[in-house]
Amino acid sequence: MQINFTAAGVNLRLKVNNGPFRIIPALGSSNTIALNVGSNLAILRVFSTDGSTVDYEFTLMRAAPTP
């Protein structure tokens, strides 16, 4: 999975499952993030220019590869 970020003036961090938070560069893309087959919990942390943060939790589903 890869996240593309097109907003200016905020910083993003993404955590998937129990991995570390990864930086998503402004006006850029994240590195490729491996997902487990099935349900994957993700947290997107948004840092505003005023110093506040907001977390968004969501679930990413990855289908099993077809044989």
Rosetta blueprint (number, residue, H / E / L):
1 M L
2 Q L
3 I L
4 N E
5 F L
6 T L
7 A L
8 A L
9 G L
10 V L
11 N E
12 L E
13 R E
14 L E
15 K E
16 V E
17 N L
18 N L
19 G L
20 P L
21 F L
22 R E
23 I E
24 I E
25 P L
26 A L
27 L L
28 G L
29 S E
30 S L
31 N L
32 T L
33 I L
34 A L
35 L L
36 N L
37 V L
38 G E
39 S E
40 N E
41 L E
42 A E
43 I E
44 L E
45 R E
46 V E
47 F E
48 S L
49 T L
50 D L
51 G L
52 S L
53 T E
54 V E
55 D E
56 Y E
57 E E
58 F E
59 T E
60 L E
61 M E
62 R E
63 A L
64 A L
65 P L
66 T L
67 P L
